[in-house]
């Protein structure tokens, strides 16, 4: 399911740019700092045309224990996302805002680490940030987002305890990117 979702998203985004060969179309990629800090990874490829950027994202992250409910640990998530961003200025720089859909494939344990429970969520996300080009088409992108659970597991049973998946999760980070 997750690989299929990611593949369809990538094909969709690349298909949007097919045949658009003018100077307003570009392709790029980004890396995000936060997942690397928390034993994970982040990769994003995107196609941009005019003021719109179409992104496909894959992420793995281990949620730090200080963010989790007491008694839970090892919350590892793999995230697959399809996001459309709008830039207020041309050339994919300056302020942007964008909604998207994400699929969260996750697993968690209690502090006893006896069992591992799996859960999945569909997330509506909206984010925004500022792209600052510091050398040609290399850029820094500080950003914030809000993630709203719209479908999936609400309660997860693990080791006789119930983990409640959050309805809303805020996020802030810094990305490094480049585009043609």
Phi and psi restraints in degrees (value plus and minus 20) as a CYANA .aco file:
   2 UNK   PHI     -86.6   -46.6
   2 UNK   PSI     -60.4   -20.4
   3 UNK   PHI     -87.7   -47.7
   3 UNK   PSI     -59.5   -19.5
   4 UNK   PHI     -82.7   -42.7
   4 UNK   PSI     -66.0   -26.0
   5 UNK   PHI     -77.8   -37.8
   5 UNK   PSI     -67.4   -27.4
   6 UNK   PHI     -85.0   -45.0
   6 UNK   PSI     -63.4   -23.4
   7 UNK   PHI     -83.5   -43.5
   7 UNK   PSI     -64.0   -24.0
   8 UNK   PHI     -83.9   -43.9
   8 UNK   PSI     -61.0   -21.0
   9 UNK   PHI     -81.5   -41.5
   9 UNK   PSI     -65.9   -25.9
  10 UNK   PHI     -83.5   -43.5
  10 UNK   PSI     -64.7   -24.7
  11 UNK   PHI     -82.7   -42.7
  11 UNK   PSI     -60.9   -20.9
  12 UNK   PHI     -79.8   -39.8
  12 UNK   PSI     -68.3   -28.3
  13 UNK   PHI     -84.1   -44.1
  13 UNK   PSI     -64.0   -24.0
  14 UNK   PHI     -86.5   -46.5
  14 UNK   PSI     -54.9   -14.9
  15 UNK   PHI     -85.4   -45.4
  15 UNK   PSI     -52.7   -12.7
  16 UNK   PHI     -82.1   -42.1
  16 UNK   PSI     -49.8    -9.8
  17 UNK   PHI    -114.8   -74.8
  17 UNK   PSI     -25.3    14.7
  18 UNK   PHI     -79.9   -39.9
  18 UNK   PSI     109.8   149.8
  19 UNK   PHI      63.6   103.6
  19 UNK   PSI     -23.9    16.1
  20 UNK   PHI    -117.3   -77.3
  20 UNK   PSI      75.3   115.3
  21 UNK   PHI    -130.1   -90.1
  21 UNK   PSI     -10.6    29.4
  22 UNK   PHI     -95.2   -55.2
  22 UNK   PSI     156.7   196.7
  23 UNK   PHI     -89.6   -49.6
  23 UNK   PSI     -27.6    12.4
  24 UNK   PHI    -108.3   -68.3
  24 UNK   PSI     -21.9    18.1
  25 UNK   PHI    -126.1   -86.1
  25 UNK   PSI     116.4   156.4
  26 UNK   PHI    -166.2  -126.2
  26 UNK   PSI     141.7   181.7
  27 UNK   PHI    -146.3  -106.3
  27 UNK   PSI     122.2   162.2
  28 UNK   PHI    -172.1  -132.1
  28 UNK   PSI    -198.0  -158.0
  29 UNK   PHI    -168.0  -128.0
  29 UNK   PSI     138.9   178.9
  30 UNK   PHI    -159.8  -119.8
  30 UNK   PSI     132.6   172.6
  31 UNK   PHI    -142.4  -102.4
  31 UNK   PSI     122.4   162.4
  32 UNK   PHI    -134.1   -94.1
  32 UNK   PSI     116.0   156.0
  33 UNK   PHI     -89.0   -49.0
  33 UNK   PSI     -62.1   -22.1
  34 UNK   PHI     -79.2   -39.2
  34 UNK   PSI     -69.3   -29.3
  35 UNK   PHI     -78.1   -38.1
  35 UNK   PSI     -55.5   -15.5
  36 UNK   PHI     -87.0   -47.0
  36 UNK   PSI     -54.2   -14.2
  37 UNK   PHI     -85.1   -45.1
  37 UNK   PSI     -55.0   -15.0
  38 UNK   PHI    -126.7   -86.7
  38 UNK   PSI      29.4    69.4
  39 UNK   PHI      37.9    77.9
  39 UNK   PSI      19.5    59.5
  40 UNK   PHI    -159.0  -119.0
  40 UNK   PSI    -173.9  -133.9
  41 UNK   PHI    -173.7  -133.7
  41 UNK   PSI     146.2   186.2
  42 UNK   PHI    -170.1  -130.1
  42 UNK   PSI     114.3   154.3
  43 UNK   PHI    -162.9  -122.9
  43 UNK   PSI     117.5   157.5
  44 UNK   PHI    -158.0  -118.0
  44 UNK   PSI     112.5   152.5
  45 UNK   PHI    -135.5   -95.5
  45 UNK   PSI     127.4   167.4
  46 UNK   PHI    -167.8  -127.8
  46 UNK   PSI     135.6   175.6
  47 UNK   PHI    -141.7  -101.7
  47 UNK   PSI     111.1   151.1
  48 UNK   PHI    -141.8  -101.8
  48 UNK   PSI     121.8   161.8
  49 UNK   PHI    -164.1  -124.1
  49 UNK   PSI     112.1   152.1
  50 UNK   PHI      34.5    74.5
  50 UNK   PSI    -139.8   -99.8
  51 UNK   PHI    -119.7   -79.7
  51 UNK   PSI     -17.0    23.0
  52 UNK   PHI    -126.7   -86.7
  52 UNK   PSI     118.9   158.9
  53 UNK   PHI    -142.7  -102.7
  53 UNK   PSI     107.4   147.4
  54 UNK   PHI    -128.9   -88.9
  54 UNK   PSI      94.3   134.3
  55 UNK   PHI    -132.4   -92.4
  55 UNK   PSI     121.5   161.5
  56 UNK   PHI    -135.8   -95.8
  56 UNK   PSI     110.1   150.1
  57 UNK   PHI    -147.6  -107.6
  57 UNK   PSI     121.1   161.1
  58 UNK   PHI    -151.5  -111.5
  58 UNK   PSI     112.7   152.7
  59 UNK   PHI    -162.0  -122.0
  59 UNK   PSI     127.1   167.1
  60 UNK   PHI    -149.7  -109.7
  60 UNK   PSI     114.1   154.1
  61 UNK   PHI    -169.8  -129.8
  61 UNK   PSI     124.9   164.9
  62 UNK   PHI    -123.3   -83.3
  62 UNK   PSI      95.0   135.0
  63 UNK   PHI     -83.6   -43.6
  63 UNK   PSI     108.5   148.5
  64 UNK   PHI     -83.5   -43.5
  64 UNK   PSI     123.5   163.5
  65 UNK   PHI     -78.9   -38.9
  65 UNK   PSI     -51.1   -11.1
  66 UNK   PHI     -87.3   -47.3
  66 UNK   PSI     -34.0     6.0
  67 UNK   PHI    -111.9   -71.9
  67 UNK   PSI     -43.3    -3.3
  68 UNK   PHI    -100.0   -60.0
  68 UNK   PSI     140.6   180.6
  69 UNK   PHI     -78.5   -38.5
  69 UNK   PSI     129.1   169.1
  70 UNK   PHI     -76.5   -36.5
  70 UNK   PSI     118.2   158.2
  71 UNK   PHI      75.0   115.0
  71 UNK   PSI     -23.4    16.6
  72 UNK   PHI    -139.9   -99.9
  72 UNK   PSI     131.6   171.6
  73 UNK   PHI    -172.7  -132.7
  73 UNK   PSI     154.2   194.2
  74 UNK   PHI      31.7    71.7
  74 UNK   PSI      28.2    68.2
  75 UNK   PHI    -105.8   -65.8
  75 UNK   PSI      80.0   120.0
  76 UNK   PHI    -126.0   -86.0
  76 UNK   PSI     108.6   148.6
  77 UNK   PHI    -143.8  -103.8
  77 UNK   PSI     119.9   159.9
  78 UNK   PHI    -132.5   -92.5
  78 UNK   PSI     107.8   147.8
  79 UNK   PHI    -140.4  -100.4
  79 UNK   PSI     114.3   154.3
  80 UNK   PHI    -144.0  -104.0
  80 UNK   PSI     105.1   145.1
  81 UNK   PHI    -154.4  -114.4
  81 UNK   PSI     130.5   170.5
  82 UNK   PHI    -147.4  -107.4
  82 UNK   PSI      98.5   138.5
  83 UNK   PHI    -154.1  -114.1
  83 UNK   PSI     122.3   162.3
  84 UNK   PHI    -138.3   -98.3
  84 UNK   PSI     101.4   141.4
  85 UNK   PHI    -128.6   -88.6
  85 UNK   PSI     127.0   167.0
  86 UNK   PHI    -136.3   -96.3
  86 UNK   PSI     106.8   146.8
  87 UNK   PHI    -118.4   -78.4
  87 UNK   PSI     114.1   154.1
  88 UNK   PHI     -97.1   -57.1
  88 UNK   PSI     -41.0    -1.0
  89 UNK   PHI    -134.7   -94.7
  89 UNK   PSI     138.1   178.1
  90 UNK   PHI     -93.9   -53.9
  90 UNK   PSI     152.6   192.6
  91 UNK   PHI      52.1    92.1
  91 UNK   PSI      -2.8    37.2
  92 UNK   PHI      33.5    73.5
  92 UNK   PSI      30.7    70.7
  93 UNK   PHI    -162.6  -122.6
  93 UNK   PSI     142.6   182.6
  94 UNK   PHI      66.4   106.4
  94 UNK   PSI    -177.5  -137.5
  95 UNK   PHI     -93.0   -53.0
  95 UNK   PSI     123.3   163.3
  96 UNK   PHI    -163.7  -123.7
  96 UNK   PSI     139.6   179.6
  97 UNK   PHI    -165.5  -125.5
  97 UNK   PSI     127.4   167.4
  98 UNK   PHI    -185.5  -145.5
  98 UNK   PSI     119.1   159.1
  99 UNK   PHI    -115.6   -75.6
  99 UNK   PSI     146.2   186.2
 100 UNK   PHI    -191.3  -151.3
 100 UNK   PSI     155.9   195.9
 101 UNK   PHI    -139.2   -99.2
 101 UNK   PSI     122.7   162.7
 102 UNK   PHI    -151.9  -111.9
 102 UNK   PSI     128.6   168.6
 103 UNK   PHI    -134.6   -94.6
 103 UNK   PSI      99.3   139.3
 104 UNK   PHI    -124.9   -84.9
 104 UNK   PSI      96.9   136.9
 105 UNK   PHI    -128.2   -88.2
 105 UNK   PSI      92.3   132.3
 106 UNK   PHI    -154.1  -114.1
 106 UNK   PSI     144.3   184.3
 107 UNK   PHI    -164.9  -124.9
 107 UNK   PSI     133.2   173.2
 108 UNK   PHI    -169.0  -129.0
 108 UNK   PSI     138.0   178.0
 109 UNK   PHI    -151.9  -111.9
 109 UNK   PSI     142.8   182.8
 110 UNK   PHI    -105.1   -65.1
 110 UNK   PSI     153.7   193.7
 111 UNK   PHI     -81.0   -41.0
 111 UNK   PSI     -44.7    -4.7
 112 UNK   PHI     -91.4   -51.4
 112 UNK   PSI     -41.5    -1.5
 113 UNK   PHI      34.4    74.4
 113 UNK   PSI      19.2    59.2
 114 UNK   PHI    -104.1   -64.1
 114 UNK   PSI     -65.8   -25.8
 115 UNK   PHI    -146.8  -106.8
 115 UNK   PSI     141.6   181.6
 116 UNK   PHI    -139.4   -99.4
 116 UNK   PSI     107.6   147.6
 117 UNK   PHI    -127.6   -87.6
 117 UNK   PSI     121.2   161.2
 118 UNK   PHI    -125.6   -85.6
 118 UNK   PSI     128.4   168.4
 119 UNK   PHI    -171.2  -131.2
 119 UNK   PSI     140.7   180.7
 120 UNK   PHI    -158.6  -118.6
 120 UNK   PSI     126.1   166.1
 121 UNK   PHI    -160.8  -120.8
 121 UNK   PSI     129.2   169.2
 122 UNK   PHI    -122.9   -82.9
 122 UNK   PSI     109.8   149.8
 123 UNK   PHI    -142.8  -102.8
 123 UNK   PSI     112.5   152.5
 124 UNK   PHI    -111.4   -71.4
 124 UNK   PSI     110.6   150.6
 125 UNK   PHI    -145.4  -105.4
 125 UNK   PSI     127.0   167.0
 126 UNK   PHI    -158.3  -118.3
 126 UNK   PSI     114.5   154.5
 127 UNK   PHI    -162.0  -122.0
 127 UNK   PSI     154.2   194.2
 128 UNK   PHI    -183.6  -143.6
 128 UNK   PSI     140.6   180.6
 129 UNK   PHI    -191.7  -151.7
 129 UNK   PSI    -183.3  -143.3
 130 UNK   PHI    -158.6  -118.6
 130 UNK   PSI     102.0   142.0
 131 UNK   PHI    -114.9   -74.9
 131 UNK   PSI     100.3   140.3
 132 UNK   PHI    -134.8   -94.8
 132 UNK   PSI      92.0   132.0
 133 UNK   PHI    -102.1   -62.1
 133 UNK   PSI      96.7   136.7
 134 UNK   PHI    -121.4   -81.4
 134 UNK   PSI     -39.2     0.8
 135 UNK   PHI    -176.2  -136.2
 135 UNK   PSI      89.2   129.2
 136 UNK   PHI      31.0    71.0
 136 UNK   PSI    -138.8   -98.8
 137 UNK   PHI    -121.8   -81.8
 137 UNK   PSI      -4.1    35.9
 138 UNK   PHI    -103.7   -63.7
 138 UNK   PSI     119.7   159.7
 139 UNK   PHI    -167.5  -127.5
 139 UNK   PSI     138.6   178.6
 140 UNK   PHI    -127.4   -87.4
 140 UNK   PSI     123.9   163.9
 141 UNK   PHI    -156.6  -116.6
 141 UNK   PSI      64.0   104.0
 142 UNK   PHI     -90.4   -50.4
 142 UNK   PSI     120.0   160.0
 143 UNK   PHI    -173.2  -133.2
 143 UNK   PSI     143.1   183.1
 144 UNK   PHI    -154.0  -114.0
 144 UNK   PSI     134.9   174.9
 145 UNK   PHI    -171.7  -131.7
 145 UNK   PSI     139.4   179.4
 146 UNK   PHI    -144.7  -104.7
 146 UNK   PSI     114.6   154.6
 147 UNK   PHI    -136.6   -96.6
 147 UNK   PSI     105.3   145.3
 148 UNK   PHI    -136.5   -96.5
 148 UNK   PSI     100.5   140.5
 149 UNK   PHI     -90.0   -50.0
 149 UNK   PSI     102.4   142.4
 150 UNK   PHI    -131.3   -91.3
 150 UNK   PSI     -37.3     2.7
 151 UNK   PHI    -180.3  -140.3
 151 UNK   PSI     140.7   180.7
 152 UNK   PHI      95.1   135.1
 152 UNK   PSI    -184.2  -144.2
 153 UNK   PHI     -93.4   -53.4
 153 UNK   PSI     107.3   147.3
 154 UNK   PHI    -114.7   -74.7
 154 UNK   PSI     -60.7   -20.7
 155 UNK   PHI    -145.7  -105.7
 155 UNK   PSI     116.5   156.5
 156 UNK   PHI    -144.4  -104.4
 156 UNK   PSI     101.0   141.0
 157 UNK   PHI    -106.3   -66.3
 157 UNK   PSI     108.0   148.0
 158 UNK   PHI    -169.1  -129.1
 158 UNK   PSI     107.7   147.7
 159 UNK   PHI      28.0    68.0
 159 UNK   PSI      26.0    66.0
 160 UNK   PHI      46.9    86.9
 160 UNK   PSI      -7.7    32.3
 161 UNK   PHI    -138.0   -98.0
 161 UNK   PSI     137.8   177.8
 162 UNK   PHI    -133.4   -93.4
 162 UNK   PSI     100.7   140.7
 163 UNK   PHI    -115.2   -75.2
 163 UNK   PSI     104.7   144.7
 164 UNK   PHI    -117.8   -77.8
 164 UNK   PSI      99.2   139.2
 165 UNK   PHI     -91.3   -51.3
 165 UNK   PSI     115.5   155.5
 166 UNK   PHI     -84.5   -44.5
 166 UNK   PSI     126.0   166.0
 167 UNK   PHI     -97.4   -57.4
 167 UNK   PSI     -57.7   -17.7
 168 UNK   PHI    -153.7  -113.7
 168 UNK   PSI     115.1   155.1
 169 UNK   PHI    -152.4  -112.4
 169 UNK   PSI     100.6   140.6
 170 UNK   PHI    -104.1   -64.1
 170 UNK   PSI     136.6   176.6
 171 UNK   PHI    -169.5  -129.5
 171 UNK   PSI     127.7   167.7
 172 UNK   PHI    -163.8  -123.8
 172 UNK   PSI     122.5   162.5
 173 UNK   PHI    -184.7  -144.7
 173 UNK   PSI    -192.0  -152.0
 174 UNK   PHI    -157.2  -117.2
 174 UNK   PSI     108.0   148.0
 175 UNK   PHI    -131.0   -91.0
 175 UNK   PSI     132.8   172.8
 176 UNK   PHI    -137.5   -97.5
 176 UNK   PSI     110.3   150.3
 177 UNK   PHI    -162.7  -122.7
 177 UNK   PSI     152.8   192.8
 178 UNK   PHI    -173.8  -133.8
 178 UNK   PSI     127.1   167.1
 179 UNK   PHI    -163.5  -123.5
 179 UNK   PSI     138.2   178.2
